[in-house]
């Protein structure tokens, strides 16, 4: 569980620093969610 929370925090920090538009934020969050979901399935 701690590992998952760490991944979420890292993904969120990249998301917030990587894009400047609302549309871009949505896309970044979606990609981060997909990666977290993939990690959770392992």
DSSP file (Angstrom, degrees, kcal/mol; ACC not computed):
  #  RESIDUE AA STRUCTURE BP1 BP2  ACC     N-H-->O    O-->H-N    N-H-->O    O-->H-N    TCO  KAPPA ALPHA  PHI   PSI    X-CA   Y-CA   Z-CA
    1    1 A X     >        0   0    0      0, 0.0     4,-2.2     0, 0.0     5,-0.2   0.000 360.0 360.0 360.0 -40.2    0.0    0.0    0.0
    2    2 A X  H  >  +     0   0    0      1,-0.2     4,-2.1     2,-0.2     5,-0.2   0.887 360.0  53.9 -63.6 -38.1    2.8    2.4    0.8
    3    3 A X  H  > S+     0   0    0      1,-0.2     4,-2.2     2,-0.2    -1,-0.2   0.903 108.0  49.9 -62.5 -41.6    4.4    1.6   -2.6
    4    4 A X  H  > S+     0   0    0      1,-0.2     4,-2.2     2,-0.2    -2,-0.2   0.910 110.1  49.7 -64.3 -43.6    1.1    2.5   -4.3
    5    5 A X  H  X S+     0   0    0     -4,-2.2     4,-2.3     1,-0.2    -1,-0.2   0.870 109.4  52.5 -64.3 -36.2    0.9    5.8   -2.4
    6    6 A X  H  X S+     0   0    0     -4,-2.1     4,-2.5     2,-0.2    -1,-0.2   0.919 108.7  50.0 -64.5 -43.3    4.4    6.7   -3.4
    7    7 A X  H  X S+     0   0    0     -4,-2.2     4,-2.7     1,-0.2    -2,-0.2   0.899 110.4  50.4 -61.7 -40.8    3.7    6.0   -7.0
    8    8 A X  H  X S+     0   0    0     -4,-2.2     4,-2.6     2,-0.2    -1,-0.2   0.925 110.8  48.9 -63.6 -44.1    0.6    8.3   -6.8
    9    9 A X  H  X S+     0   0    0     -4,-2.3     4,-2.1     2,-0.2    -2,-0.2   0.910 113.3  46.6 -63.3 -42.5    2.6   11.1   -5.2
   10   10 A X  H  X S+     0   0    0     -4,-2.5     4,-2.3     2,-0.2     5,-0.2   0.935 113.1  48.9 -64.9 -46.7    5.4   10.8   -7.8
   11   11 A X  H  X S+     0   0    0     -4,-2.7     4,-2.4     1,-0.2    -2,-0.2   0.898 111.0  50.9 -60.8 -40.7    2.9   10.7  -10.7
   12   12 A X  H  X S+     0   0    0     -4,-2.6     4,-2.5     2,-0.2    -1,-0.2   0.899 108.8  50.6 -65.2 -40.6    1.1   13.7   -9.3
   13   13 A X  H  X S+     0   0    0     -4,-2.1     4,-1.6     1,-0.2    -1,-0.2   0.906 112.4  46.7 -65.8 -39.9    4.3   15.8   -9.0
   14   14 A X  H  X S+     0   0    0     -4,-2.3     4,-1.6     2,-0.2    -2,-0.2   0.902 112.0  52.2 -65.3 -40.2    5.2   15.0  -12.6
   15   15 A X  H  X S+     0   0    0     -4,-2.4     4,-1.0     1,-0.2    -2,-0.2   0.928 110.7  46.1 -61.4 -46.4    1.7   15.8  -13.7
   16   16 A X  H  < S+     0   0    0     -4,-2.5    -1,-0.2     1,-0.2    -2,-0.2   0.817 118.3  41.8 -69.9 -30.1    1.7   19.2  -12.0
   17   17 A X  H  < S+     0   0    0     -4,-1.6    -1,-0.2    -5,-0.2    -2,-0.2   0.663 110.9  56.8 -90.0 -15.7    5.1   20.2  -13.2
   18   18 A X  H  < S+     0   0    0     -4,-1.6     2,-0.3    -3,-0.2    -2,-0.2   0.692 102.3  43.0 -94.6 -19.7    4.7   18.9  -16.8
   19   19 A X     <  -     0   0    0     -4,-1.0    -1,-0.1    -5,-0.1     3,-0.0  -0.933  45.4-167.1-135.4 155.7    1.7   20.6  -18.2
   20   20 A X        +     0   0    0     -2,-0.3     2,-0.3    -3,-0.0    -1,-0.1   0.455  67.8  71.8-115.9  -4.9    0.2   24.1  -18.3
   21   21 A X  S  > S-     0   0    0      1,-0.1     4,-2.2     0, 0.0     5,-0.1  -0.794  76.9-124.4-116.6 158.6   -3.4   23.5  -19.6
   22   22 A X  H  > S+     0   0    0     -2,-0.3     4,-2.2     2,-0.2     5,-0.2   0.904 114.5  51.0 -63.7 -42.0   -6.4   21.9  -18.1
   23   23 A X  H  > S+     0   0    0      1,-0.2     4,-2.0     2,-0.2    -1,-0.2   0.916 110.0  49.9 -62.0 -43.2   -6.7   19.5  -21.0
   24   24 A X  H  > S+     0   0    0      1,-0.2     4,-2.5     2,-0.2    -1,-0.2   0.878 108.0  53.2 -63.5 -39.0   -3.0   18.5  -20.5
   25   25 A X  H  X S+     0   0    0     -4,-2.2     4,-2.7     2,-0.2     5,-0.2   0.924 108.2  51.0 -62.0 -44.4   -3.6   17.9  -16.8
   26   26 A X  H  X S+     0   0    0     -4,-2.2     4,-2.1     1,-0.2    -2,-0.2   0.906 111.5  47.1 -60.1 -42.9   -6.5   15.6  -17.6
   27   27 A X  H  X S+     0   0    0     -4,-2.0     4,-2.3     2,-0.2    -1,-0.2   0.910 112.6  49.2 -66.0 -42.3   -4.4   13.6  -20.0
   28   28 A X  H  X S+     0   0    0     -4,-2.5     4,-2.5     2,-0.2    -2,-0.2   0.904 111.0  49.5 -64.7 -41.3   -1.5   13.3  -17.6
   29   29 A X  H  X S+     0   0    0     -4,-2.7     4,-2.6     2,-0.2    -1,-0.2   0.898 110.1  51.5 -64.4 -39.6   -3.7   12.2  -14.8
   30   30 A X  H  X S+     0   0    0     -4,-2.1     4,-2.1    -5,-0.2    -2,-0.2   0.926 111.2  47.0 -63.4 -44.1   -5.2    9.6  -17.0
   31   31 A X  H  X S+     0   0    0     -4,-2.3     4,-2.0     2,-0.2    -2,-0.2   0.904 112.5  49.8 -64.2 -41.4   -1.8    8.2  -18.0
   32   32 A X  H  X S+     0   0    0     -4,-2.5     4,-2.5     1,-0.2    -1,-0.2   0.909 109.8  51.7 -63.9 -41.6   -0.6    8.2  -14.4
   33   33 A X  H  X S+     0   0    0     -4,-2.6     4,-2.6     1,-0.2    -1,-0.2   0.887 108.0  51.6 -61.7 -39.8   -3.8    6.3  -13.4
   34   34 A X  H  X S+     0   0    0     -4,-2.1     4,-2.2     2,-0.2    -1,-0.2   0.902 111.0  47.7 -64.4 -40.8   -3.2    3.7  -16.1
   35   35 A X  H  X S+     0   0    0     -4,-2.0     4,-2.2     2,-0.2    -2,-0.2   0.907 112.9  48.1 -67.3 -41.1    0.4    3.2  -14.9
   36   36 A X  H  X S+     0   0    0     -4,-2.5     4,-2.3     2,-0.2    -2,-0.2   0.907 111.0  51.4 -65.1 -41.3   -0.8    2.9  -11.3
   37   37 A X  H  X S+     0   0    0     -4,-2.6     4,-1.5     1,-0.2    -2,-0.2   0.908 110.0  49.5 -62.8 -41.2   -3.5    0.5  -12.3
   38   38 A X  H  X S+     0   0    0     -4,-2.2     4,-0.9     1,-0.2    -1,-0.2   0.894 111.1  49.2 -63.8 -39.9   -0.9   -1.7  -14.2
   39   39 A X  H  < S+     0   0    0     -4,-2.2     3,-0.4     1,-0.2    -2,-0.2   0.860 108.9  53.3 -67.6 -35.0    1.4   -1.7  -11.1
   40   40 A X  H  < S+     0   0    0     -4,-2.3    -1,-0.2     1,-0.2    -2,-0.2   0.821 103.7  56.5 -70.5 -29.8   -1.5   -2.7   -8.9
   41   41 A X  H  <        0   0    0     -4,-1.5    -1,-0.2     1,-0.3    -2,-0.2   0.755 360.0 360.0 -73.1 -23.7   -2.3   -5.7  -11.1
   42   42 A X     <        0   0    0     -4,-0.9    -1,-0.3    -3,-0.4    -2,-0.2   0.484 360.0 360.0 -73.6 360.0    1.2   -7.0  -10.8
